[in-house]
Amino acid sequence: MAVATLAACYNNPQVFKGRVKIRKGQVVTLMMDTTNIQAVRAIMYQYVNEINQKIPVSDPSAGRTRNIVSTIQKLCLSDGPLVSRNRFSLLYLPCAVLLAVLSWQYLSSL
């Protein structure tokens, strides 16, 4: 969640006008998706890439920031390819339970 907040704050003028936060739904999604280290690496890579896209060319520290971002991206990729989790997999278990309950109700009424 920290890297998502950092990505939301980086090069954002709203930081000086008020609070910059990530949405609660995004927090829940991050918590649900971080089930293993590969997922954590994929999420880190995603948000670091978002920061990389926000680096202004006119920034005097842009080169140093790009080097740091590049290092983090290489570390995320160092243990193999990134694996993203399919968000629809969260629907399978409730659907299977619902199907089982409906089947039980149908079979018990016969």
DSSP file (Angstrom, degrees, kcal/mol; ACC not computed):
  #  RESIDUE AA STRUCTURE BP1 BP2  ACC     N-H-->O    O-->H-N    N-H-->O    O-->H-N    TCO  KAPPA ALPHA  PHI   PSI    X-CA   Y-CA   Z-CA
    1    1 A M     >        0   0    0      0, 0.0     4,-2.2     0, 0.0     5,-0.2   0.000 360.0 360.0 360.0 -28.7    0.0    0.0    0.0
    2    2 A A  H  >  +     0   0    0      1,-0.2     4,-2.6     2,-0.2     5,-0.2   0.910 360.0  48.4 -66.0 -41.2    2.9    2.3    0.6
    3    3 A V  H  > S+     0   0    0      2,-0.2     4,-2.2     1,-0.2    -1,-0.2   0.848 110.5  52.5 -69.4 -31.5    4.2    2.1   -3.0
    4    4 A A  H  > S+     0   0    0      2,-0.2     4,-1.9     1,-0.2    -1,-0.2   0.902 111.2  46.7 -67.5 -40.7    0.6    2.8   -4.2
    5    5 A T  H  X S+     0   0    0     -4,-2.2     4,-2.0     2,-0.2    -2,-0.2   0.898 111.3  51.7 -66.6 -40.5    0.4    5.9   -2.0
    6    6 A L  H  X S+     0   0    0     -4,-2.6     4,-2.2     1,-0.2    -2,-0.2   0.907 109.6  49.7 -61.9 -41.5    3.9    7.0   -3.1
    7    7 A A  H  < S+     0   0    0     -4,-2.2    -1,-0.2     1,-0.2    -2,-0.2   0.869 110.8  50.1 -64.8 -36.3    2.7    6.7   -6.8
    8    8 A A  H  < S+     0   0    0     -4,-1.9    -1,-0.2     1,-0.2    -2,-0.2   0.847 115.9  42.2 -69.8 -33.1   -0.4    8.7   -6.0
    9    9 A C  H >< S+     0   0    0     -4,-2.0     3,-1.6    -5,-0.1    -2,-0.2   0.774  87.2 106.6 -84.0 -27.6    1.7   11.4   -4.3
   10   10 A Y  T 3< S-     0   0    0     -4,-2.2    -4,-0.0     1,-0.3    45,-0.0  -0.336 101.4 -11.8 -64.1 125.8    4.5   11.6   -6.8
   11   11 A N  T 3  S+     0   0    0      1,-0.2    -1,-0.3    -2,-0.1    -2,-0.1   0.841  99.2 138.5  55.0  39.5    4.4   14.7   -9.0
   12   12 A N    X   -     0   0    0     -3,-1.6     3,-1.7     1,-0.1     4,-0.3  -0.956  45.6-158.1-116.6 114.7    0.9   15.5   -7.8
   13   13 A P  G >  S+     0   0    0      0, 0.0     3,-1.4     0, 0.0     4,-0.4   0.708  87.0  76.3 -65.7 -18.2    0.1   19.1   -7.0
   14   14 A Q  G >> S+     0   0    0      1,-0.3     4,-2.1     2,-0.2     3,-0.9   0.717  77.2  76.6 -63.9 -19.1   -2.8   18.0   -4.7
   15   15 A V  G <4 S+     0   0    0     -3,-1.7    -1,-0.3     1,-0.3     5,-0.1   0.842  97.7  44.5 -59.2 -33.3   -0.2   17.1   -2.1
   16   16 A F  G <4 S+     0   0    0     -3,-1.4    -1,-0.3    -4,-0.3    -2,-0.2   0.547 116.7  45.6 -89.0  -8.4    0.2   20.8   -1.3
   17   17 A K  T <4 S-     0   0    0     -3,-0.9     2,-0.3    -4,-0.4    -2,-0.2   0.649 123.9 -43.4-108.0 -20.7   -3.5   21.5   -1.2
   18   18 A G  S  < S-     0   0    0     -4,-2.1     2,-0.3     0, 0.0    -1,-0.2  -0.912  85.3 -27.4-178.6-157.7   -4.9   18.6    0.8
   19   19 A R        -     0   0    0     -2,-0.3     2,-0.5    -3,-0.1    -3,-0.1  -0.585  40.2-159.9 -85.0 142.6   -4.7   14.9    1.4
   20   20 A V        +     0   0    0     -2,-0.3     2,-0.3    -5,-0.1   -11,-0.1  -0.976  26.6 159.2-120.6 115.5   -3.8   12.5   -1.2
   21   21 A K        -     0   0    0     -2,-0.5     2,-0.3   -13,-0.1     3,-0.1  -0.904  40.4-114.6-132.5 158.9   -4.9    9.0   -0.4
   22   22 A I        -     0   0    0     -2,-0.3   -17,-0.1     1,-0.1     5,-0.0  -0.687  47.3 -95.8 -89.2 153.2   -5.6    5.8   -2.3
   23   23 A R     >  -     0   0    0     -2,-0.3     4,-1.9     1,-0.1     5,-0.1  -0.265  23.6-121.8 -68.8 153.1   -9.2    4.6   -2.4
   24   24 A K  H  > S+     0   0    0      1,-0.2     4,-2.4     2,-0.2     5,-0.2   0.875 114.5  55.3 -61.8 -37.8  -10.4    2.0    0.1
   25   25 A G  H  > S+     0   0    0      1,-0.2     4,-2.3     2,-0.2    -1,-0.2   0.872 106.5  50.7 -62.9 -36.5  -11.4   -0.3   -2.7
   26   26 A Q  H  > S+     0   0    0      2,-0.2     4,-2.4     1,-0.2    -1,-0.2   0.881 108.8  51.9 -68.0 -37.8   -7.9   -0.1   -4.1
   27   27 A V  H  X S+     0   0    0     -4,-1.9     4,-2.5     2,-0.2    -2,-0.2   0.927 110.5  48.0 -62.5 -45.3   -6.5   -1.0   -0.6
   28   28 A V  H  X S+     0   0    0     -4,-2.4     4,-2.6     1,-0.2     5,-0.2   0.918 111.4  50.5 -62.4 -43.4   -8.8   -4.0   -0.4
   29   29 A T  H  X S+     0   0    0     -4,-2.3     4,-2.2     1,-0.2    -1,-0.2   0.910 110.4  49.7 -61.3 -42.5   -7.7   -5.1   -3.9
   30   30 A L  H  X S+     0   0    0     -4,-2.4     4,-1.5     1,-0.2    -1,-0.2   0.919 112.2  47.5 -62.8 -43.1   -4.1   -4.8   -3.0
   31   31 A M  H  < S+     0   0    0     -4,-2.5    -2,-0.2     1,-0.2    -1,-0.2   0.887 114.3  46.7 -66.3 -38.1   -4.6   -6.9    0.2
   32   32 A M  H  < S+     0   0    0     -4,-2.6    -1,-0.2     1,-0.2    -2,-0.2   0.838 114.1  47.9 -71.9 -32.2   -6.5   -9.5   -1.7
   33   33 A D  H  < S+     0   0    0     -4,-2.2     2,-1.9    -5,-0.2     3,-0.4   0.712  90.9  81.0 -83.4 -20.9   -4.0   -9.7   -4.5
   34   34 A T     <  +     0   0    0     -4,-1.5    -1,-0.2     1,-0.2     3,-0.1  -0.492  49.4 132.4 -88.6  71.9   -0.9  -10.0   -2.4
   35   35 A T  S    S+     0   0    0     -2,-1.9     2,-0.3     1,-0.1    -1,-0.2   0.611  71.5  11.8 -96.0 -15.1   -1.1  -13.7   -1.7
   36   36 A N  S  > S-     0   0    0     -3,-0.4     4,-1.8     1,-0.0     3,-0.3  -0.942  84.5 -95.3-153.5 172.8    2.5  -14.5   -2.5
   37   37 A I  H  > S+     0   0    0     -2,-0.3     4,-2.4     1,-0.2     5,-0.2   0.818 119.6  58.4 -66.9 -30.6    5.9  -12.9   -3.2
   38   38 A Q  H  > S+     0   0    0      2,-0.2     4,-2.1     1,-0.2    45,-0.4   0.899 106.8  48.4 -64.9 -39.1    5.4  -13.0   -7.0
   39   39 A A  H  > S+     0   0    0     -3,-0.3     4,-2.3     2,-0.2    -2,-0.2   0.885 110.1  51.8 -67.2 -38.6    2.2  -11.0   -6.6
   40   40 A V  H  X S+     0   0    0     -4,-1.8     4,-2.7     1,-0.2    -2,-0.2   0.920 110.1  49.2 -63.2 -43.3    4.0   -8.5   -4.4
   41   41 A R  H  X S+     0   0    0     -4,-2.4     4,-2.5     1,-0.2    -2,-0.2   0.901 110.6  50.6 -62.2 -40.7    6.7   -8.1   -7.0
   42   42 A A  H  X S+     0   0    0     -4,-2.1     4,-2.2    41,-0.2    -2,-0.2   0.902 112.1  46.5 -64.7 -41.1    4.1   -7.6   -9.7
   43   43 A I  H  X S+     0   0    0     -4,-2.3     4,-2.3     2,-0.2     5,-0.3   0.914 112.2  50.2 -68.2 -42.7    2.3   -4.9   -7.7
   44   44 A M  H  X S+     0   0    0     -4,-2.7     4,-2.5     1,-0.2     5,-0.3   0.933 111.6  48.9 -58.6 -45.5    5.6   -3.1   -6.9
   45   45 A Y  H  X S+     0   0    0     -4,-2.5     4,-2.3     1,-0.2    -2,-0.2   0.908 109.6  52.8 -61.0 -42.9    6.6   -3.2  -10.5
   46   46 A Q  H  X S+     0   0    0     -4,-2.2     4,-1.6     1,-0.2    -1,-0.2   0.933 114.4  39.9 -59.9 -48.6    3.2   -1.8  -11.6
   47   47 A Y  H  X S+     0   0    0     -4,-2.3     4,-2.0     2,-0.2    -1,-0.2   0.841 114.0  52.7 -75.7 -32.4    3.3    1.2   -9.2
   48   48 A V  H  X S+     0   0    0     -4,-2.5     4,-2.4    -5,-0.3    -1,-0.2   0.885 108.7  51.7 -67.4 -36.6    7.0    1.9   -9.8
   49   49 A N  H  X S+     0   0    0     -4,-2.3     4,-1.8    -5,-0.3    -2,-0.2   0.878 107.2  53.3 -64.1 -37.3    6.3    1.9  -13.5
   50   50 A E  H  X S+     0   0    0     -4,-1.6     4,-0.8     2,-0.2    -2,-0.2   0.906 109.3  48.2 -62.9 -41.8    3.5    4.4  -12.8
   51   51 A I  H >X S+     0   0    0     -4,-2.0     3,-0.9     1,-0.2     4,-0.6   0.911 107.6  56.3 -63.2 -42.1    6.0    6.6  -11.0
   52   52 A N  H >< S+     0   0    0     -4,-2.4     3,-0.9     1,-0.3    -1,-0.2   0.873 104.8  51.9 -58.3 -38.5    8.4    6.3  -13.9
   53   53 A Q  H 3< S+     0   0    0     -4,-1.8    -1,-0.3     1,-0.2    -2,-0.2   0.720 107.3  54.0 -71.5 -20.4    5.7    7.7  -16.3
   54   54 A K  H << S+     0   0    0     -3,-0.9    -1,-0.2    -4,-0.8    -2,-0.2   0.502  76.1 116.4 -91.7  -4.8    5.2   10.7  -14.0
   55   55 A I    <<  -     0   0    0     -3,-0.9     2,-0.2    -4,-0.6    -3,-0.0  -0.513  64.2-134.8 -69.7 117.3    8.8   11.8  -13.9
   56   56 A P    >   -     0   0    0      0, 0.0     3,-1.1     0, 0.0     6,-0.1  -0.486   3.4-137.5 -74.6 142.8    9.0   15.2  -15.5
   57   57 A V  T 3  S+     0   0    0      1,-0.2     5,-0.1    -2,-0.2     6,-0.1   0.834 103.2  58.3 -65.6 -32.8   11.8   15.8  -18.0
   58   58 A S  T 3  S+     0   0    0      4,-0.1    -1,-0.2     3,-0.1    -3,-0.0   0.561  78.8 111.4 -77.2  -7.6   12.4   19.3  -16.6
   59   59 A D    X   -     0   0    0     -3,-1.1     3,-1.7     1,-0.2     4,-0.3  -0.513  65.1-144.1 -70.0 127.1   13.1   17.9  -13.1
   60   60 A P  T 3  S+     0   0    0      0, 0.0     3,-0.3     0, 0.0     4,-0.2   0.786 102.0  46.1 -63.8 -25.7   16.8   18.4  -12.1
   61   61 A S  T 3> S+     0   0    0      1,-0.2     4,-2.5     2,-0.1     5,-0.2   0.178  79.5 109.4-100.0  17.8   16.7   15.1  -10.3
   62   62 A A  H <> S+     0   0    0     -3,-1.7     4,-2.7     1,-0.2     5,-0.2   0.889  76.3  52.1 -61.6 -40.8   14.9   13.2  -13.1
   63   63 A G  H  > S+     0   0    0     -3,-0.3     4,-2.0    -4,-0.3    -1,-0.2   0.923 111.7  45.2 -62.4 -45.1   18.0   11.2  -14.0
   64   64 A R  H  > S+     0   0    0      2,-0.2     4,-2.2    -4,-0.2    -1,-0.2   0.910 113.4  50.6 -65.4 -41.6   18.6   10.0  -10.4
   65   65 A T  H  X S+     0   0    0     -4,-2.5     4,-2.7     1,-0.2    -2,-0.2   0.913 109.5  50.7 -63.1 -42.6   14.9    9.2  -10.0
   66   66 A R  H  X S+     0   0    0     -4,-2.7     4,-2.6     1,-0.2    -1,-0.2   0.873 108.9  52.4 -63.3 -36.5   14.9    7.1  -13.2
   67   67 A N  H  X S+     0   0    0     -4,-2.0     4,-2.3     2,-0.2    -1,-0.2   0.918 110.8  46.7 -64.2 -43.0   18.0    5.2  -12.0
   68   68 A I  H  X S+     0   0    0     -4,-2.2     4,-2.3     2,-0.2    -2,-0.2   0.930 113.7  48.0 -64.0 -45.3   16.3    4.4   -8.7
   69   69 A V  H  X S+     0   0    0     -4,-2.7     4,-2.5     1,-0.2    -2,-0.2   0.911 111.4  51.0 -61.2 -43.1   13.1    3.3  -10.6
   70   70 A S  H  X S+     0   0    0     -4,-2.6     4,-2.3     1,-0.2    -1,-0.2   0.894 109.1  51.0 -62.6 -40.7   15.1    1.2  -13.0
   71   71 A T  H  X S+     0   0    0     -4,-2.3     4,-2.2     2,-0.2    -1,-0.2   0.917 111.0  47.8 -62.8 -43.8   16.9   -0.5  -10.1
   72   72 A I  H  X S+     0   0    0     -4,-2.3     4,-2.2     1,-0.2    -2,-0.2   0.909 111.2  51.1 -64.4 -41.8   13.6   -1.3   -8.4
   73   73 A Q  H  X S+     0   0    0     -4,-2.5     4,-1.6     1,-0.2    -2,-0.2   0.903 109.8  49.8 -62.9 -40.7   12.2   -2.7  -11.7
   74   74 A K  H  X S+     0   0    0     -4,-2.3     4,-0.8     1,-0.2    -1,-0.2   0.894 110.1  50.8 -64.8 -39.1   15.2   -4.9  -12.2
   75   75 A L  H  < S+     0   0    0     -4,-2.2     3,-0.5     1,-0.2     4,-0.4   0.880 108.3  52.5 -65.1 -37.0   14.9   -6.2   -8.6
   76   76 A C  H  < S+     0   0    0     -4,-2.2     3,-0.3     1,-0.2    -1,-0.2   0.845 115.9  40.4 -65.8 -32.7   11.2   -7.0   -9.3
   77   77 A L  H >< S+     0   0    0     -4,-1.6     3,-1.4     1,-0.2    -1,-0.2   0.498  91.6  90.6 -92.4  -5.0   12.2   -8.9  -12.4
   78   78 A S  T 3< S+     0   0    0     -4,-0.8    -1,-0.2    -3,-0.5    -2,-0.1   0.791  84.6  50.3 -67.6 -29.0   15.3  -10.6  -11.0
   79   79 A D  T 3  S-     0   0    0     -4,-0.4    -1,-0.3     1,-0.3    -2,-0.1   0.196 124.9 -76.7 -95.2  17.1   13.5  -13.8   -9.7
   80   80 A G  S <  S-     0   0    0     -3,-1.4    -1,-0.3   -42,-0.0     0, 0.0  -0.637  76.8 -22.5 118.9-177.7   11.7  -14.5  -12.9
   81   81 A P        -     0   0    0      0, 0.0     2,-0.3     0, 0.0   -39,-0.1  -0.267  68.4-105.0 -68.4 152.9    8.7  -13.2  -14.8
   82   82 A L        -     0   0    0    -41,-0.1     2,-0.6   -40,-0.1   -43,-0.1  -0.566  29.2-152.7 -78.0 139.5    5.9  -11.4  -13.1
   83   83 A V        -     0   0    0    -45,-0.4     2,-0.4    -2,-0.3   -41,-0.2  -0.960   6.2-158.5-116.2 118.6    2.7  -13.3  -12.5
   84   84 A S        -     0   0    0     -2,-0.6     2,-0.3   -42,-0.1   -45,-0.1  -0.759  18.8-122.9 -96.7 145.7   -0.4  -11.3  -12.2
   85   85 A R        -     0   0    0     -2,-0.4     2,-0.5   -52,-0.1   -52,-0.0  -0.666  20.8-119.1 -89.5 138.1   -3.4  -12.7  -10.5
   86   86 A N    >   -     0   0    0     -2,-0.3     3,-1.4     1,-0.2     4,-0.3  -0.642  16.4-150.5 -75.1 122.3   -6.7  -13.0  -12.4
   87   87 A R  T >  S+     0   0    0     -2,-0.5     3,-1.1     1,-0.3     4,-0.2   0.745  92.0  66.0 -68.1 -22.8   -9.3  -11.0  -10.5
   88   88 A F  T >> S+     0   0    0      1,-0.2     3,-1.6     2,-0.2     4,-0.6   0.678  81.5  77.8 -74.0 -14.8  -12.1  -13.3  -11.6
   89   89 A S  H X> S+     0   0    0     -3,-1.4     4,-0.6     1,-0.3     3,-0.6   0.771  83.5  65.6 -64.8 -23.3  -10.6  -16.1   -9.6
   90   90 A L  H <4 S+     0   0    0     -3,-1.1    -1,-0.3    -4,-0.3    -2,-0.2   0.722  98.1  54.9 -68.8 -19.9  -12.1  -14.4   -6.5
   91   91 A L  H <> S+     0   0    0     -3,-1.6     4,-1.9    -4,-0.2    -1,-0.2   0.693  90.1  75.1 -85.1 -19.7  -15.6  -15.2   -7.9
   92   92 A Y  H <X S+     0   0    0     -3,-0.6     4,-2.5    -4,-0.6     5,-0.2   0.917  92.8  49.7 -63.6 -46.0  -15.1  -18.9   -8.4
   93   93 A L  H  X S+     0   0    0     -4,-0.6     4,-2.4     1,-0.2     5,-0.2   0.945 112.5  45.0 -63.3 -50.6  -15.4  -19.9   -4.7
   94   94 A P  H  > S+     0   0    0      0, 0.0     4,-2.5     0, 0.0    -1,-0.2   0.894 114.5  50.5 -60.9 -36.8  -18.7  -18.0   -3.9
   95   95 A C  H  X S+     0   0    0     -4,-1.9     4,-2.5     2,-0.2    -2,-0.2   0.905 110.4  49.3 -66.1 -40.1  -20.2  -19.3   -7.2
   96   96 A A  H  X S+     0   0    0     -4,-2.5     4,-2.3     2,-0.2    -1,-0.2   0.902 112.0  48.2 -65.5 -40.7  -19.2  -22.8   -6.3
   97   97 A V  H  X S+     0   0    0     -4,-2.4     4,-2.5     2,-0.2    -2,-0.2   0.920 111.9  49.6 -65.2 -43.5  -20.7  -22.5   -2.9
   98   98 A L  H  X S+     0   0    0     -4,-2.5     4,-2.6     1,-0.2     5,-0.2   0.917 111.0  49.4 -61.4 -43.6  -23.9  -21.0   -4.3
   99   99 A L  H  X S+     0   0    0     -4,-2.5     4,-2.4     1,-0.2    -1,-0.2   0.904 111.2  49.7 -62.0 -41.8  -24.2  -23.8   -6.8
  100  100 A A  H  X S+     0   0    0     -4,-2.3     4,-2.4     2,-0.2    -2,-0.2   0.916 112.0  47.7 -63.9 -43.0  -23.7  -26.4   -4.1
  101  101 A V  H  X S+     0   0    0     -4,-2.5     4,-2.5     2,-0.2    -2,-0.2   0.923 113.6  47.0 -64.9 -44.8  -26.4  -24.8   -1.9
  102  102 A L  H  X S+     0   0    0     -4,-2.6     4,-2.4     1,-0.2    -1,-0.2   0.894 112.7  49.7 -64.9 -39.0  -28.8  -24.6   -4.7
  103  103 A S  H  X S+     0   0    0     -4,-2.4     4,-2.8    -5,-0.2     5,-0.2   0.914 111.0  49.8 -64.7 -41.8  -28.1  -28.2   -5.7
  104  104 A W  H  X S+     0   0    0     -4,-2.4     4,-2.4     2,-0.2    -2,-0.2   0.921 111.7  48.2 -62.1 -44.8  -28.6  -29.3   -2.1
  105  105 A Q  H  X S+     0   0    0     -4,-2.5     4,-1.1     2,-0.2    -2,-0.2   0.915 113.8  47.0 -62.6 -43.0  -31.9  -27.5   -1.9
  106  106 A Y  H  < S+     0   0    0     -4,-2.4     4,-0.5     1,-0.2     3,-0.4   0.933 114.8  45.2 -64.9 -46.7  -33.1  -29.0   -5.2
  107  107 A L  H >< S+     0   0    0     -4,-2.8     3,-0.7     1,-0.2    -1,-0.2   0.836 111.1  52.9 -69.6 -32.2  -32.1  -32.5   -4.3
  108  108 A S  H 3< S+     0   0    0     -4,-2.4    -1,-0.2     1,-0.2    -2,-0.2   0.721 103.9  57.7 -76.0 -19.3  -33.5  -32.3   -0.8
  109  109 A S  T 3<        0   0    0     -4,-1.1    -1,-0.2    -3,-0.4    -2,-0.2   0.600 360.0 360.0 -84.7 -10.4  -36.9  -31.2   -2.2
  110  110 A L    <         0   0    0     -3,-0.7    -1,-0.2    -4,-0.5    -2,-0.1   0.470 360.0 360.0 -76.3 360.0  -37.3  -34.3   -4.4
